[in-house]
Amino acid sequence: MTGPATPTSDAARRDVAAPAGTRRQASRVGVAVVGYGYWGPNLVRNFAEVPEAQVVGVSDLRRGRLETVAARYPAVRATTDHRDLLADPAVDAVVIATPVATHYDLARQALEAGKHVLVEKPMATSCAEAAGLIELAERRGLVLMVDHTFVYTGAVRKIKELVDAGELGRLYYWDSTRVNLGLFQHDVSVLVDLAVHDLSIMDYVLGGGPDAVSATGMAHVPGSPVNTAYLTCFFDGDLLAHFHVNWLAPVKVRRTLIGGDRRMVVFDDIEPSEKVKVYDRGITLAAGEQGRFEMLVGYRAGDMWAPRLSLTEALRIEAQHFVDCIQEGRRPVTDGHAGYRVVRILEAAAASLAQRGRLIELDWENRRAHSTHRPAGAVPEPQAAD
């Protein structure tokens, strides 16, 4: 994360790399990245590798970071004022990688300037802000995409393929753990920092949001946001999803268990090779003796197998998808509506957290910005061989 990319005075504005007016090659999408902190370098690198795109400029408030940009990408314009990039006709699309509190204002400015937008997750701090961005983008005919990076991993795409094909059967539970020691954030809770990843995965795999949520948590460091939290999502029927996020764990864990009545999946993102394992295990139910109401539970212990996964970097696929959607007028898989659903859950979780776990109902039908419509097509397959 970089510091807030708020407007600066004219005296503080300065370019440290390529001059203003740098032009992209014909028919290529000109991309500008706002924020060159933790995630920005990865974004610049991947967009630079997309043949149909050209990184035109990078903005950050810290001059040292811009000097790094100038050294690595001499042809890229680097500036301390993001407004320079918004005014540049060579920029077609803006990628926002700044603190969460700045997402809405920067995305709004970019859309109003006629630029397509890819914004880091969560896309905004409230549903009202997220809905406003969706409405603005749709009114101006611009692509609005949210950086739900995990959706573009081979592991998550395989899990969705299995679920959609009915390989797991009727889903019973979704159990996710994402814990580690630090890094403590000063501006957002552990739910916003860590749970947002798993919520975006769940939204993509299941294709919609829960009916209600309940969250509990605690801040153990004075002056800091909640650092340990538990979030439960209730779906129509008997599907239950649970998320454990923690900045105070002695080990790093990134594991999700998905249980169905046919098969079960373990997704371990730290596992170097077999990140997804499918277990042909579960229970069978049979009626008891005649005249008795008890059910007899049997256990099925079948094989385990690890499917082959794409090894192409997720951010590379995501960058290509964003550019393709701009050039072809398509709706992104992780569009503004997907981003809105995640923000809606986080907003409800914060309300529940403040009331010590009170159940918060989610009335999706009355939310104008919510849509369960899924974009045509799936996440694109990588162009290069794995």
N, C-alpha and C positions, 0 to 999 in steps of 0.2 A: 504494500500500500504506500502511496505517496501522500504528501500533504494536500489539503483542499485546493483544488484548482480554481480559486476564486479570481475575479478580475483584479488586475494590478494597475497601478498608476502608469501613465505613459513613460515616466522617467525610469520605472523599473523594468519596462519591456525591452527585451533585447534578443536578437537572433544570434546563435553561436555556431550555426553550421551553414547549410546551403541558403542562398538568398531567396527572398520572397518571389513568388511567381514560378517556382520550379514546376515543370509540366511533366505529366505522365505520358507514356506512349499511347498512341491512338487505341481506343476501344478498351483500354485497361481501366480498372476501377481504382481511383486514387483514394488511398486510405491514410487517415491521420489517427494517431494514438495519443490520447490525453491521459497522462499518468505513466511514469517510467520507474515505478517503485519495485514492488515484489513481482507482480504479474506482468507489468508492461513489457519488459525485455522478451518474455516468451511470446507475447502477442506480436511484437514487431518482427521477431525472427520468423514466426510462422507465416505471417502475411507476406513477408519478403520472399517466401518460397512458393507462394501461389502464383502461377504463370499469368493469370488473368488480373492480377492486382499489382499495384505499385505503392509502396509506402512513401508518401509525400512529405509528411511532417510528424514531429513528436513534440508534445508540450509537457512541461513539468516545472514546478516552482523552484526546484533545486538545481542550481547551475552545474554542480558536479555531475549530476545524472545526465544533463544535456551534453556535457563534454564527452561522456562515455558514448552517447549516441553519435556525436560528431566523429569520434574516432572509429567506431565500428561501421557506421553508415554515412560516409562523406557526402553522398548525394541527397540525404534526407535533411529537410529543414528542421531545426530545433529551436524552440522558442519558450520563453517563460509565460507567455500569455496565450491561452487556448483560443482567444478571439481572433488572433492572427490566422489560425487554421480555419476557423469557421468562415472567415471572409475570403479565403483563397478559393478561386474557381477550380483549381486543380484537385481539390478535395471533394470526393463524392460521398465518402462514408467516414464516420467518426467512431472510433472504438474507445470506450470509457473504462479506465482501470484506476479509479480513485476511491477514496473512502466512501462508505455507503451513504453518508449524509449528503454528499455532493452529487449522487447519481441523478436524481430527478432534475435538478437545475441545469446540469450540464447536458443531459439528454434532451431536455426541453429546448435549450438554446440551439443545439445541433439540428433538431427537427425543424425548428422555426427558420433556421438558415437553409433549409432544403437538403440536409444531409441525411443519409441512411445511418442508422445507429445500431451498434452492438455494445451493450452495457453489461458490466460485471454484475454478478448476483450478490445479494438480492437487488432487483432492478430499482427499488425505491424503498423508502422507510414506511410507507403506508399504502393501503389499498387506493385511497383517493389519488395519491400521486401516480401510482401504477396505472389506474384507469385513465388519468389525464394524458399520460404518454401514449397509451393505446389509441385513444380518440384522436390525438394530434397526428400520430403517424398515419392512421387510416384516412383522416381527412385530407392529408397532403400526399397520399399515395406513396409513402416511404416505407422501407423495410425497417422494422423494429425487432431486434433479436436480443435474447438474453444469454449470457455466457454460462449456461449450464453444462460445463465441460464434460462431466462424467457421462452425460447422455451419449456422447460421441466416442466413448471407449468401446473397444471390442467386447469387453466383459458385459457391460450393461446392454449393449445391443443384442448379445446372445441371450441374456436373461429375458429380454422382452420377446425375442423370437420364441423362446420356450413357452412363455406364458401365453402369448397369442395363439400358439399352436395347440394349446391345451395339454402340453406335456406334464404340467404339474397338477392338472385337474382343478377342482374348486379350491381356491386359496383360503387357508385358515388363518395364517399369521404372517407378519412381516416384522422381523426383529433386527434392529440395527444398532451397532456400537461404534462410536467414533471418539476415541479418547487418546490423550497424550499429556505430557508435562509441558504446559505452555503452548504457544505464546499467549500471554495475557493481553487482551485488547482493552483499550481504555474507553472506546466509544460504542461498542456493541457487546451484547451478551454472548455466551457460548452457543446459544441456540442460533443466533444470526450468523455467527462465525463458522460453526461446524455443522449444525443440523441442516442448514440450507442445502448442503451437498446431497444429503440422503433424501431430503424432501423432493429435490429436483429429480433424483433417480426414481423415486416412487411415483411421482406424477407422470413421468414418461412411460414407465412400465405398466402402470395401471390405467393411465389415460384419464385421470380425473382426481378430484379431491375428496376428502372424508366428509362425513356429515357432522362430526363434532370432534373437539379436541380437549385434552386436559394436560396441564403442564405444572410441574413442581421443580423447584431448584433453590440454590443457595449461593450467596456471595460470601466467600470465606476470606477475601482480601479486602480490607477497609478501603473504601473509595473506588473500588472496581465493580464492574457489572457482575451478574450471575456467572459463576464459573463451573457449576455442576448442575445439570438439568436432565429431567426425564419428561419426555413428551409422548402422549398416547393419542392415537388417531382412531376414531370409530367410523367404520364404513357401514353402508347398507348391507344387511345380512349379518354374517358372523365373522367377517374379516376384521382383524385387529392388528394395528401397526404400532410398534413401540420403538422409541429412539432414546439412546443414552449417549449424552455428550458431556465431556469433562476435560478441563485444562489441568486437572490435578492428579492424573493417573501416572503410576510409575513406569508404565510401558505404553507404547503406541499400538493401538488396535484400530483396524478398519475392517470390520466384518459385518456382513448382513446374512441372516438366515430367512429363507422364504419357504414356508411349509404349505403343501397342498395335499389333497386326499389321494393323489396318485404318486407324486414324487416331491422331493425337497431339494433346495438349492442352497449351497454355501458360497458366498462371494467374499473372498478375502483379498482386498486390494494390495496388501503388503506381500502376499505370496508371489514369489518371483516368476513362477511358470504356470502353475495350475490355479489361476485366480478364481475360476468357476468350477465347482464340483456338483454333479447331479447325483442324488442318492435315490435309488429305487427302494425306498423304505417308508414305512408308515404303519397304519393300523387297519384292521378290518373289523367290522361290526356285524354281529349275528344275534338274532333273537334268542332269548333264553328258553328254558323248558316251557312247554305249553301251559298257559295259565299264569305265567310269571312275566313281569314287565321289565326285568333287568336285561340289559344288553351285555353280551359277551364280547370282550375286546381281545382280538388276536393281533399278532405282530408280524409284519412282513419285513424281511431283511434281504433285500436284493443287492444288485451290483451298484458300484459307484463308477462314474465315468467323468472325465474332464474333457469338455469339447474344445476343439481348436478355436483360437481367438485371433482376431486381427491384431497385429502388433504396431500398426501405424499410429503415430502420436495423435491423441484425440483432438488436441488443439489445431493440428494441421487439417484434419477433416472438418472441424468446425469453421475454420477460416475459409476453406474452399466452399463450404456450404453457404456461408454468408455472402460471398462474392457471387456464387451461382444464383442465389435468390435475387440479388440486385440486378444482375444481367438478364435473368429470365422472368422477372416479375413473379416469383414464387413466394409462398409463405414459409418461413423457417419452421423447422420442427420445434425448436425452443423459441417460439415467438412471444410477443408481449402477453398473450393470454396465459401461456405456461408460466411466465414470470409472475403474473398477477396471482395465480393460484398459490404459488409458493409464498408470496408476500401475505396473502390472506391467511394462510395457516400460521405464519410467524406472528402476525398481528393478533390473531385469536390466542395463540400460545402465550404471548406477552400479557394479555388480559387475564388469562387463567392463572398465570404465574403470580400476578399481583394479588390474586384472590385465593392463594394457597391451593391451587388445583381445581377450582370450580370448573365444571363442564361448560364449554362454550359451543353453542350450536352454530353451524355454518349454513346460512340460507343462500345457497348459490343462485337460486332462481331469481332472487330480487337484486342480484348484483349485475348491473348492466354490462360491466366489462368482462364478466366471466363467460367463458365459452368452453364447452367440452368438445368442440370441433377439433379434430386433429388434422394437421396439414396433410395434403395429398402426398403419398409416398413415405418411405421410411428414411432413417438416417442414411445418407449416401455411402456407398461402399468406397473405400480408399482407391485412388487411381493407381498407386504404385503397388507392386507385389509385396507381400509381407515378408 
